């Protein structure tokens, strides 16, 4: 094992505060279940400080080196830092995953994976694109499992390494990799031709959606013996706890009408949510389609990519009726330190604060906790 990783793991094993981590997890759990909470859980994101003791490796180096991937997951992932969370005082739980980007399911169907410089792996579309018929033919066998097998190997590596650090291993959540969602995976494979498919060969499109959905369910079950979530009924993605076992990415769905989503996409999302519980994630402005997401029978939470582009207060009122939690609600400093956020959202929400630095995060999180205490009379 590289000296840097061993030093990091030894430091975490010796210094982590199990009671603080447990309290943060319980706070997230209560808020996501719409229970009364002393304050909303908050996670801070910020540029990783160059003067910090442990410095992440260039992102492009982690894909071929499991030790560097594990190191970076613990030091700096999703603009958050578990190693610095005790310093900032936020409620970031320790979670790590096999971080091979969003290409795992698409790669199974023969989509070409490319990784350039420090960018995450992505799908390179060929001059002759894979068709929906090609995708359906893969359902009878012939999946390409190279990328999936690499991800499975990372989890086995994580478990073997963490077994030597029992206190850390007890606290760390080994979470699912990014498996996207049926529609996003099909878009990764087909590209923009997918939208034409929906209009001109709808039956074949639906067949392809069914095949991709079945593949995603199969892959979740393949990963379940390798991952380890510390709290039954909850999982983690993007560093945030979620109510349920999976987070479906639905970034592409904001490009279709709510009617098309309900008729052509929602039944496949519901298959996955019914099997594992969980929620929907979407980046961008979801105001037009989010009510369709919240109408899925098995949805338990909705995860924002950029909540600031949306009418969160209206979405909160809708979600409250079905006790569907909202995660990664971005909030500014003024609403935090004034206690206003506590009055807007008594529970059912987890907060994201985008700080200028780790020191800024520490200051605002501390003031937020004091304001929450004053606001709720504790």
N, C-alpha and C positions, 0 to 999 in steps of 0.2 A: 504494500500500500504506500502511495506517495506520502511524503512527510507532511505536506500541507493538509491533506484530507485527514490524516491521523491526528494532527494537531487540532483541527477543527472539531472532530468528533470527541476527542478527549476533553476539550474545553466545554462543549455542550453537555457532555455527560457529567462533568464536575459541577457546572454552574447553573444548569437550567432549574427553574423554579416550578416544580410539578404542581404546587397548589395554585399558582397564578395561571398556569396553562389550563388546569382543570376548571377554574372559575370562569375563564374566558369561554371555554367550550360550553359550559352550562348556561352562560348568558346568551350565547348564540342560539343554543337549543331552545331556551325558553322564549326568546323573541320570535324565532321561526315558527313556534307553535302558538303564537298569539297569547302567551301568558303575560301576566303583569310583571314588569321588569323594573329595576331601579334606574336603568338607563339603557339606551340602545347600544348594542355592540358596535365598535368602530375599528376599522383597519385603515392605516395610513400608508399611502404610497409616496415615494420621493426618490430623487436621484441618489444612487448609492454613493456614500462619501468616499472620496479618493484617499482620505487619510485613515480609513478604517483598517483594523489589523488584518482581516481576511479580505482579499480582493478576488472577485469572480474571474474565471477564465473567459477568454473570447468565446462568444457563443458558438462559432463555427467549429470549435475544438471538442465540444461535448458529445457530438454524435458518434464519434469513433472511440471515445474514452469514457467508460462507465464511471471511473473515479471522478473525473471532471464534471460529469453530469450531476452526480450526487452532491459534490461540493457546491456547485452553483445553485442547486435546488434549495440547499440549506442557507446559502449566503444571500442570494438575490434572485428572486423569481417574481414575475408580474409586478415589477417595481415595488415589491415589498421585501422585507428581510426578517427572517426568523431570528437570525443571530443578533439583530439589533432591536427586536421587538420589546425586550425587557427594558431597554434604554428609552424607547419612545413611549412605552406604556400603553400601546394599543392592544387590541384583542386578537391579533393574528395567531391562529393555531398552526402548529407545525404540520405541514403536509408536503409530500413529495410525489412525483410521478415520473414515469418514463416519458421524457419530453422530446418526442419526435414530430412535433407539430400536428397538423390536422389531416395527414395524408394516409393514415393507416388503412381505413376501409377502402378508400379509392384505389390504393395500391393493390389490394386483393383482386381487383377486376382488371388488372393489367395497365392501369394508368401509370405513366412514367414519372418517377420521383426524381427531383433535382434539388440539390442543396448548394448554394453559392455563397462564398465568403462567410459573413456572420449572420446571414438570413436563415430562418427556419426552413426545413424542407417544404417544397411546394410541388404542385403537379404541372408538368410541362406538356402542353397539348400538342399532339402530333398533327401533321398536315392532314392526315386521314383520321378523323376523330373516331373514337369508339362509339358505337351506336347502342341504342337501347336493346336491340337484338343481341349484340355482343355481350352486353351485361347479363341478359337473361340466360344466355348459353353458359355463362360461368356458374350458374346456380347448380348445374348438374355435375360439377367437379372442375378441377383445374384452377382453383384459387391460387394466387401467388402469395405465399406466406412469409416472404423474406423480411418485410418490414415488421410484421406482427411478431415473428420469432425474435427479432432484435429487441422489441419492446418487452416481450416476456423475459428475455435474458436479463434485462436491466432490473426487473423486479426481483428475480432470483438473486442477483448481485446485491441489491439493496438489503434484502432480508438476511443474507449471509453476513454482510458487513455489520449491520445494526445489531445482530445477535450478540456481538462482542461488547455492546454498550446497552445494558438492560434498562437503565433509566430513560435514556433517549428513545430506545425502541418502544418502550411502553407508551410514550407520548406522541410519537410521530404517526401520522396517518399516511398510509400508502394508498394513493388514490388512483382511480381509473385514468388511463391516458385520454387524450382528446380524440373521441370517436365521432365527433360532429353530430349530424342528424341525417335522416334519410334524404331529405331534399338537398341539403348542403353537400352531402356526399355525391349525389347524382350530378349536381352542378359542377363539382370538382372534376368528375369524369367526363361529362359531356360539354362543359363550357356553356357559352351563351346559346348554343343550339338547343339547350334544354327547354327554353321558353317557347321555341317553335314546336318542339315535340308536344308540349302541352296542348297546342292548338290543332296540330295536323295529324298526330298519331297518338291520340289520348289513351287508347287501349294498351298500346305497347309501352307508353310512358308509365301507366299504372302497373303493368307487369314488372317493369324495371324497378319501380319504387318498392314493390313487394319483395323483390329479390334483395335489394339493398337493405331493406328493413330487417329481413330475416338474417342477413349476414351480420348486421350490427348486433342483433340480439345474441347470435351465436358467439360473437367476439366478446361481448360483456361476460357471458358465462365462461368463456375461456380464461378471462382475466380475473374473475372473482376469487379463485383459489390463491392467486398470487398477491392480491392487494390486501390491505388490512385497515379498516376504519375503526376508530376507537369507540365510537358511540353508535350502537345499533339503531338503524333507521335513518342515519344521517351519513352524508358523504361530503367531499370537498372538491371544489374546482376553482381555479383562479385564486387560490389561497383562502376562499370563503367557504364556510360550512353551508350545506344545502339540506333541505328537508327531503329525504328520499335518496335513491341509489344512483341516479344518473342525471346528467344535465345535457339536454338535446340542444345543439346549436342550430339556430334558425335565422342566420343572418340573411340568407338569400330570400326568405319568404317576404321580406318587406318590399320586394320588387314585384310581387303579384297582388292581386286584389284580395280583400278579405274573403270574398265568395270563392275564389279559386283556391285559397288556402283551405277553407272549410271543406270543400268538396274533394280536392285532389291530394292534399298533403296531411291534413289533420288526422285522418283515420290511421295513418302510418305512425305519426308521432304518438297517438294514443296507444297503439300496440306496445310501443316501447315503455311508455309511462305506466301502463297497466302491469307490465311484467316486472318492473323494477322500482316504481315510484320515482318521484323526482320533479324536475322542472324544465323550463324552456329558457334559453338565453338568446338574446338578439342585440346586436350593435345598432347604432344609429337611431333614427326617429321611428318609434313603433306605435305612435298614437293611433294610426289608422287601423292597425291589425291586432293590437294587444288584447282587445276584448275577445277576439277569436282564440288567442292562446289561453286566456283565462277561462274560456268555456270548455276546454278539454276536461272530461270527467275525472281523470286521474292526476291532474296537475297539482303540485303542492307548493311550488315557488316559481317566481319569475326573476331572472337574473339580467340586470341591465349591463349593456356595454357602455353607453353614454347616457346616463339618466338625465343629464342636464339638457338634452335635446328633446325632452318629453315633458308632458303635463303629469308629473308624478303624483300630485295631490288628487287628481281625478282618478288615476290608475289605482292609488291607494284606497279610495272609496270603493272602487269595484272589487279589489282584491279582499277587502275587509269582509265583504258579504259572504265570501267562500273560504275565509281564513287562509288565503294563499299568500305566502310570505314574499316580500320584495327584497332582493339582495343586491348589494353594491349600489346603493342609492348615494350618489355623490352629493356632498354638502359643503358649502363654503364656510370660511372661518367665522363670519359674523353670526350665522345661524347656530353654530356650535357653541360659541363662547357666551352668547346671550341667553341660551337655554330655549330659544325659539323652536329648535328641532324637536325637543321633547314634547312641546305642545302640539306640533303638527302631526307627529307620529308617535303615539304612546307606546306602541309595540308593533310586531309584525314586520319589522324592517331591520336590515343591517346596513351600516353606513360606511362609505368610502370617503376619506379626506385626502385630497391630492395636495401634499405639502411641498414647499420649496426645498426643504432639506430635512434631514433626520432631526436636527435641533428644532426646526420649525414644527415638525410633527410632535415632538415631545412637549413643546410649549402649548400647542393648541389642544392636544389630547388631555393634558392636565387641566387646562381651563374648562374644557368641555365637561370633564367629570365633576368639577366643582359646580358648574352651572346646572348640570343635571340634578345634583344633590339639592341645590337651592330650589330648583323648579318643582321638585317632588317632595320637598319638605323633609328630607332625610338628615 
